[in-house]
């Protein structure tokens, strides 16, 4: 009987710990942002010219416009750590100068995000090694 209780207690602890690892991240659920800047191919931050948004739902989904196409992905993490799944997108082609290039780069970088920080109305997202790769402002 004691052994059964001990095994059940350990299994419960494992379930609770793993559940905490898959939960969505603290400060992101229920927020909406618009892209301000992103890391260009050259490693330098570039100003976002096309309108791109991020809407974080309470159920671990992020969606918005990537500049031309709509997208959605899943996100998960804990504390300041966050990862995104590969985004699903619509497949329109937009003719505005640089729109498709920015969109492709934004969607690529979204998958590269490993952590984030919110400072007032600014969301900063970081890739491997802590390099800043996406910056967004509060969407009002």
Secondary structure as GFF3:
##gff-version 3
##sequence-region A 1 140
A	DSSP	alpha_helix	2	22	.	.	.	ID=ss1
A	DSSP	beta_strand	32	39	.	.	.	ID=ss2
A	DSSP	beta_strand	45	47	.	.	.	ID=ss3
A	DSSP	beta_strand	53	56	.	.	.	ID=ss4
A	DSSP	beta_strand	61	65	.	.	.	ID=ss5
A	DSSP	beta_strand	70	78	.	.	.	ID=ss6
A	DSSP	beta_strand	81	84	.	.	.	ID=ss7
A	DSSP	beta_strand	88	89	.	.	.	ID=ss8
A	DSSP	alpha_helix	99	112	.	.	.	ID=ss9
A	DSSP	beta_strand	115	119	.	.	.	ID=ss10
A	DSSP	beta_strand	122	126	.	.	.	ID=ss11
A	DSSP	three_ten_helix	128	130	.	.	.	ID=ss12
A	DSSP	beta_strand	132	138	.	.	.	ID=ss13
###
